Amino acid sequence: MPRLALLLIACALGLAACDSGDTIARLLARQDKVDPPKLWLAEGLGPTHRVHRRTQVCADTAMREGFVRAEPEVNGQVCRATSDQVQKPGLYAMRCEALGESFGVTVTSQGDAHRDFTVRYALKSLDTGRGPFVQTVRFRLVGPCPKGWRIGDQRGDL
């Protein structure tokens, strides 16, 4: 291939890379119009339902819908699904395996999924009977995300 052709290809690739920032900005603007992200307050609740941790998270609909599902870890290792997932309003369940052990995962939710709801995540060993290990989180809609925040941005320890 002649040098001129290679130079033209390299220039075209360079110009395309320069446009990627504009492309990302256009896609984000379109996302904001179709499904504007909203700021949610996630409060970790202790056994007596007292708040022990707060985190704000900027989420669109897809991310908010993920609040009622779980991809658990056991001692830092992802628990890989070994069964189909059960998904019904207020319930998500599956079996998974981590560290050579089988676990049952149950996620239940209550409340208005668009404004204020509570989710209980439970993980129980199916081999040893240990658990369930439970975490409860209350999610409350705060309003629009702060200026400059993108989907997935968060701030904790409020």
HELIX and SHEET records of a PDB file:
HELIX    1   1 ARG A    3  VAL A   34  1                                  32    
HELIX    2   2 THR A   61  GLY A   66  1                                   6    
SHEET    1   A 8 ARG A  80  ALA A  81  0                                        
SHEET    2   A 8 LEU A  91  ALA A  98 -1                                        
SHEET    3   A 8 GLU A 101  ASP A 112 -1                                        
SHEET    4   A 8 ASP A 116  SER A 125 -1                                        
SHEET    5   A 8 PHE A 133  PRO A 144 -1                                        
SHEET    6   A 8 LYS A  38  LEU A  45 -1                                        
SHEET    7   A 8 VAL A  51  ALA A  59 -1                                        
SHEET    8   A 8 GLN A 154  GLY A 156 -1                                        
SHEET    1   B 2 GLU A  73  VAL A  74  0                                        
SHEET    2   B 2 GLN A  77  VAL A  78 -1                                        
SHEET    1   C 3 ARG A  80  ALA A  81  0                                        
SHEET    2   C 3 LEU A  91  ALA A  98 -1                                        
SHEET    3   C 3 VAL A  86  LYS A  88 -1                                        
END                                                                             
